[in-house]
Amino acid sequence: MTKFELKKLLVHRITEINDISFLKAIKTILDSKTDNEVLMLNEDQRKEIMLSKKEIQNGFYTDHEVLEQQVKKWASKK
């Protein structure tokens, strides 16, 4: 049985199930195995991401290595 045939069979079998608890269990399993998880963002989160992207494009960021050096220098002064 090919992957396509198996998927088609499973879809058909799932449409025949009326037990809501069982369907929720199947959904839980599918949610844990889905490769394309969609992250839902609200408008403020989308705006913040776009702003951050623009800041990076304009050079307003610090490299991780530089930041680590700054933190070590700050921590050694205490």
Residue pairs with C-beta under 8 A, 6 or more apart in sequence:
1 9
14 23
14 26
17 23
17 26
41 49
55 61
62 70
